[in-house]
Amino acid sequence: MAALTFDLWHTLIQLAPEAEDRYIGLQEATLAEILRTSPPAPGRGAERTMDPADAAHQAWSSALARKGQGAPISELARVAANHAGRRPEPERWVAAIDTLVEAQPFEEVPGARDQLRRLVDEGYRIAVVSNLVGESGRSMRRVLERLDMAPFIESWALSEELPWAKPAPEIFWKALEPIGTLPSDAVHFGDLGSDIHGARAAGFRCSVLFQGARNYGALYSALSHTEDRIDPPPERVLSSWKELPPLLEDLFSHDRPSARATK
């Protein structure tokens, strides 16, 4: 039973570069504003606290530096509140972020939705494996629902909902659990080194570097290390989703999946 797993950002969905960087700035600014308007934590003197903007930035930097570790976005609010000497208000932060995500002009990466539809019709099992630092899993599911892509996805492995993040192999294995596919029968697609290294560590049949949506915002690119060298290089590279059918024909030529209608 062949499975295909996909990253989200710059693989299935994207924002225009300017919108992407503006969105990242708004995430940090929103957290800082919540800190400013939160009551002080008891027993903390002003000399032991950070300015709310600095506290928000420090919390973001720490979250982005975690390698292979997932955490709920509510944890970001708790860390920032501790830096700022404020009482944590994680529910307020999560609600604000969900509202912010809903307002963003997300769009599908060209061809992604049609390919997902075709893959499901051909019997492939589809899962998402994504690192989320500043979004809830709930909010990103809603984005894919809005773009008519969610119905094709059987399994979601999102770092915001799990103790792991890419490149930890566990998050890839978690994506395969609900659909009962072995790693050796799975292929992962993503645009970053964490996608390639993680799928390799998980024992996937192949890890494919997707380069069809490299219109990154400058800030996003710096934070996500999009220019980092991948060593060893990826086994396969896709320049657009139009190139997917022949690649899968090659990878699964001896064990084509049965059409879902025949299951």
Phi, psi and omega in degrees: 000098186287140179232147176236128178247145187229139166291165177265289187298128177061023172230304174257324183228163180200164166243152172300149186308314181294318179294324181296311181292323177297319179298316179298317177297322180292326177301309182293320180295324178296317178296318180297320180293322177297320178297318182299326185258011176266149180291152178297148174285139181296140174081009180249118176280155183299331182289347182254016184234164178254157171302142182307320179295318178293322179295318178296316180296318180296319179295318177298314182299318179294319180295319180291334182280346178295129180247117177080006183242126176266162178195147176293150181293341175299331179295326178300318179294322180293317179296314181297319180297322178296318177298321186271356182068033180246158176288128182297138175229066186298326181296321179295320180294314181297317179298319180295319180292318179300320177294320179296315179299317182299331183276353185277143182277060178297147176221157177288147167294131186311126177091349186296312183297316180297323179292319177300317179299316181295318181297317178296318178299329181274357175100002177289148175264134189244134177221158176247135174233112187216141172272124177239120178256319185243019178224151172277153175301322180301315183294325181283329172299320179295324177299314181289331173295317180297328181267010178059036178249336184301324182300341182271352187259121182270333187217141180235126173237098186244130186298336180291341183249003186225163177280001183238159173219158173300139014264019178298132181295335184301325182291330176287318178297321180299322179297328183276339185306309185293339183254001172064035180253139175284148177306325181293348177252018184237149176231137179247144179236129177194169189255359185237165178300326179297330176294313184291310182296320182293315180295324176297312181298331180279354179081025179293153178300322181201148172241123188249126176277120179265122182242023183271003181213053184269026177273067183283149164290151183299319180292316178301316181299317180293317182290328184263358178056049185291342182262002180297140178288138177260118185225121358294158181298158178297149181294321181224154178227136175246130178269340177198164179291344177296336182275358186293314185305311180293329178296315180292325177301321179289315184289329184239028185298333184261354180214060180299138179289152175282150178299142183303328183296340183266357183286000000 
